[in-house]
Amino acid sequence: MTASDQATAAGPADTADDAFRSVHDRAPAGVWSAPGRVNLIGEHTDYNDGFVLPFALPHRLAAAAAPREDGKLTFATVGSDGRVHTEAPVAVSDLRPGTPDGWSGYPAGVAWVLREAGIGGGAETDGWTVDRGADLVIAGDVPTGAGLSSSAAIECATAMALLGLAGEHDQQAARRAEIARWAQRAENEFVGVPTGSLDQTASMCCVDGHVLFLDCRSGDTEQVPFNATGAGLSVLVIDTQVKHSLGGSEYGDRRAGTEKAARLLGLPALRDVTPDTLDDALDRLPADLVPLVRHIVTENARVLEASRYLRDGRIADIGPVLDASHVSMRDDYRISCPELDLAVDTARTAGALGSRMTGGGFGGSAIALVRENDRHAVEAAVTTAFDTAGYRRPRMFVAVPSAGAGRDR
Ligand code: GLA
């Protein structure tokens, strides 16, 4: 079975298919979807050539698509209210980084990248290329602004759809990694957000029942079995509903700081500092860069440690590693916020084996590794703590490692 054969959730695909028929009065040529992700551990290490350990969520964004012949792209989306929102058509030849902006910049950016990559033109699809245009209708249930990679999901679903229209139906591992790089390029160069490769690679390359160990320097991946349920455990996602945005300056500032540190150390990336050489490296850096470097180096070591535990099936043992990761992000990298800290602290006090914020930070979600028997108590404690603090109630769900991007129909 290839990853693209894996079963994908029917809900978003049905919604996208129905909405396509109502907007365009014809059937789509197909429906493709891609998941959001949680990152179990390894935060802000991706753009430092380091290690990450994400898994795909069951939550997906689906793209129903059909080719056009007039050189235009149309985008529509189904809102959480069930209503279809349609954007004005845009000529493929008019696509420029930043135009269009807003949510349709993500799928438009992917079309821009695939056009440059020269996708399509084969006899099977009558020579269709992105230049001829397409209709896309997008629907799904990946929470937005929650640090769960809704942007990567929309990019990867769009890429799969456009490649499908061009006649590519079975994406093997190497092609999946390439699609992830295209999707990342759309986000970096078209949308203009300087993110790393974590989210798009997770959305494209994760498989059911596994976490993805990714070496962001080599691009090497390893599927590590992760059966928390079988061990009586759950990964509880706590979405604080504090909207995070990576378009602000904070994400770029952290990235610039770590790149500057690598330059000052004369190294290609902070990946090249190890726990053994850390003290020496810190001695050679200005004080403001010290905590940033300490986070990256210790976080890479924690990803390696957690991966070793998971390869041995010792899921519960990653708890303290998750805890240490959160402390490092809160105190050294300074990307947490009071709501995330409250979620993490409360989950731990209520019995979680480990807890940390996940994703870019500055809001978004935390995860807690909990014994299934303790889960309700942890959820209740977090809800009470948020009520008491006067914060908006968080949304919580259990995250089960799910399939990467694929064709639904
Ligand atoms: C966001 C970015 C990723 C990664 C994480 C932090 O999700 O898109 O590239 O940097 O933040 O680990």
Residues whose N, C-alpha, C, O or C-beta is under 5 A from the ligand:
A	BS01	GLA	G42 E43 H44 T45 D46 T195 G196 S197 L198 D199 G359 G360
